[in-house]
């Protein structure tokens, strides 16, 4: 199989992201930021000080890279979703930390009769595979990886992405014919594995809502009680909500945070019920949400003006941080543009590292990838001029 | 590459740039294809030689041409002739290539 080697290797210095000195521990460890863009993938690496960055790529130049994510079991094992309107879907795999890549497989076939979901006009529409939005490597086995796809379904590979089979119990949930696409398509975009319970995982679909399995994907239940979506005929219906993203802290797997189409939500009972924690946010529309690596009550969102104006409000790029699990939010602006900025930050385009002082990263539709090495107090761009960023993940390398 | 039979011809195929990069091949790919030479047989041989191209030219499941791709043979649009229509003699005899083109779309 063809190997795709980095075509460029550039070095950038990132000086504005806080000044904490170079501890020996920080210098020995490092981070690898995996960036998917509209026109290729990039790998950004730095030591634990997170000041000097190497940028490699583009990998798969010209292709849309919806997501790139590494295995927690084997950090050198990285999966990438490569797609194109012309040529369809490919899954790429690296076994050397993103230096070289090889296509593995791209056969995503729905289990049994695909059936129909609702089209935008409410008519039945056949399920059609379009692309992989999200890849979630297993927490315990480097060969196992899950794929969330459009039209919404969940696939699993147990051989490193070489073959895929659908976990059909999700689409088999009786509500499937009532799911409908959001503006970006009917995508399964969020997969969260419970680190304390291998039988449990969460997924989210636009626009169906959030679902949970407690039997490793055989059966699923919608977990949308408390969500209110005024665009729906029944705003509190069991399914139909446009959930944009969900985040969890690994030490508290029953506590979930959600950025919905509108509203930032919180659940303290594994999704059985939700309550709003938008609080003083300037707008509670948005896509990205994430949790501090060491503080389970510290979370981050990037408010976006509205569903019809997908850019930050007032021309200011502001990350909002809550240290109280929601409701009370503070804008984080140091190092971020505060005038004439009209970018978006997509749902998978924010991530945190696990170094002692938590690093936070996000990418924009304008091609910037920003990093903070002090939990959001100060920011600086790692790169400014990539293609539009679709996803950002980070690996903390010992 | 297919087993070369008594009636096999060497067919020339020109791929879009992205698929050349993906497959690690040059401007043209030479394939042994048994007669009668059809698009289906050419793609079967191509995918056997370059398995990473499976699903990129024709859809899994239906086996149909992906909608943003076109086939051209001897300067004629062969996209709608059907997978099992015999290709023109100059292509079947290797004098002319089968062109697989991506639509000019998407900006």
Interface residues (C-beta under 8 A of the other chain):
Chain A: X1 X2 X3 X4 X61 X62 X63 X84 X85 X86 X87 X88 X89 X90 X103 X106 X107 X108 X109 X129
Chain B: X16 X18 X19 X21 X22 X23 X24 X51 X52 X54 X55 X56 X57 X59 X60 X61 X66 X68 X69 X102 X103 X105 X106
